[in-house]
Amino acid sequence: MEKLDVKHYLDIYTIRKEMQEEGITNPSKEIKKFTKDFVENYKICH
């Protein structure tokens, strides 16, 4: 099994954020905010 690290989750949440922005998925406002904040904050780290 692959090592699950921050980059792995950053890639997943980046895809989720793009899907939300394109209207493919429509989660609650809280989830959208979490996804956006997660991606923006962790892109700075990597």
C-alpha positions as CSV (number, residue, x, y, z in Angstrom):
1,M,0.0,0.0,0.0
2,E,1.2,3.5,-0.8
3,K,2.3,5.9,1.8
4,L,-0.5,8.2,2.6
5,D,1.1,11.6,3.2
6,V,0.1,15.3,3.0
7,K,0.8,15.4,-0.8
8,H,-1.6,12.5,-1.3
9,Y,-4.4,14.2,0.5
10,L,-3.6,17.6,-1.1
11,D,-4.0,16.0,-4.5
12,I,-7.4,14.5,-3.6
13,Y,-8.7,17.7,-2.1
14,T,-7.4,19.8,-5.1
15,I,-9.5,17.5,-7.3
16,R,-12.5,17.9,-5.0
17,K,-12.1,21.7,-5.0
18,E,-12.0,21.7,-8.8
19,M,-15.1,19.5,-9.0
20,Q,-16.9,21.9,-6.6
21,E,-16.0,24.9,-8.6
22,E,-17.2,23.3,-11.8
23,G,-20.5,22.3,-10.3
24,I,-19.9,18.6,-10.6
25,T,-20.4,18.2,-6.9
26,N,-22.4,20.4,-4.6
27,P,-21.6,19.9,-0.9
28,S,-22.7,22.1,1.9
29,K,-21.1,25.6,2.4
30,E,-19.1,24.3,5.3
31,I,-17.5,21.5,3.3
32,K,-16.8,23.9,0.4
33,K,-15.0,26.2,2.9
34,F,-13.1,23.4,4.5
35,T,-11.9,22.1,1.0
36,K,-10.9,25.5,-0.2
37,D,-9.0,26.4,3.1
38,F,-7.3,22.9,3.1
39,V,-6.0,23.3,-0.4
40,E,-4.9,26.9,0.0
41,N,-3.2,26.4,3.3
42,Y,-1.4,23.1,2.4
43,K,-0.3,24.3,-1.1
44,I,1.9,26.9,0.8
45,C,3.6,24.1,2.7
46,H,4.4,22.0,-0.4
